[in-house]
Amino acid sequence: MATTKLVRVVLWMVGALLSFSVMAVSIRELARMGLSIFEILAIRSGVALLVLLILLAFRPELRAHARPRRMGLNFFRNGVHYASQFCWALSLTMLPLAMVFSLEFTMPAWTALLAAWVLHEKMTPSRLGVVVLGLVGVLIILRPGVTAFNPAALLVLVAAFGYAITMITTKQLTATETTFGIIFWMAVIQFPLSLLGSNPATLLNLEVRHILPAIGVGIAGLTSHYCLSNAFRSGDATLVVPLDFMRIPLIAVVGWAFYGERLDIFVLLGALVIIAGVLWNLRSEAARARLATP
């Protein structure tokens, strides 16, 4: 049984890792073909909304999950998530892929700080450790004063902070809402936001060369989160999260193979420091949960 669970988690995580990589490459390719970030995100949200509406049409039992509830929190969550997604997508067009993915993993540090403030969770030594090691990892990656600072790195850090806010608000929503409902309203709210900044003529007249990366960003945007959610459902976070860190070496190889990006040892070292903090906190949280279980 344990072996079956491990295989299931690994397979779901392989799907998630491949999806995140396909999405990153698709965003970069669409940007190189002249589409704006708004138009790329419109494709992503539009595909997601289309799939969800098809599910609603064929599975009437889901309609109750899509009813408007807690819309104030939904609008706040999706406004922050959209801004974060915009910064992340833009950074993919300006920075090496491995640097973007490495800096993105500072999100657990921001989440620990926000959880202590918003959810009044206790700031334990391991939670403080993930914050400190996250900061140290960022300094190793960016090496301020040693190499020229790239302002685009701030986009990733802002995105990571926004994703942390999204995590906190998602946790608040899951107390009363289903996963389908949260994802449905995410697509409903974010699709019009993308259209506001898009050129309708561009979206309605996509060329043949746009089709493959457009399908990639739309489908991978859905499958990445679907696979990741199923991985967490199939196994403990202590098993899933370390596998998620494989995104960094995988995207580094993708960047090297497709775009000739240098394999920067400092990016990988900084990522290891950030990962060490996250794993320390993850193990401590798991041990605390076992002690709390009667």
Buried (B, 14 or more C-beta within 10 A) or exposed (E): EEEEEEEBBBBBBBBBBBBBBBBBBBBBBBBEBEBBBBBBBBBBBBBBBEBBBEEBEEEEEBEEBBEEEBEEBBEBBBBBBBBBBBBBBBBBBBBBBBBBBBBBBBBBBBBBBBBBEEEEBEEBEBBBBBBEBBBBBBBBBBEEEEEEEBEBBBBBBBBBBBBBBBBBBBEBBEEEBBBBBBBBBBBBBBBEBBBEEBBEEBBEEBEEEBEEBBBBBBBBBBBBBBBBBBBBEBBEBEBBBBBBBEBBBBBBBBBBEEEEBEEBEBBBBBBBBBBBBBBBBBEBBEEEEEEEEE
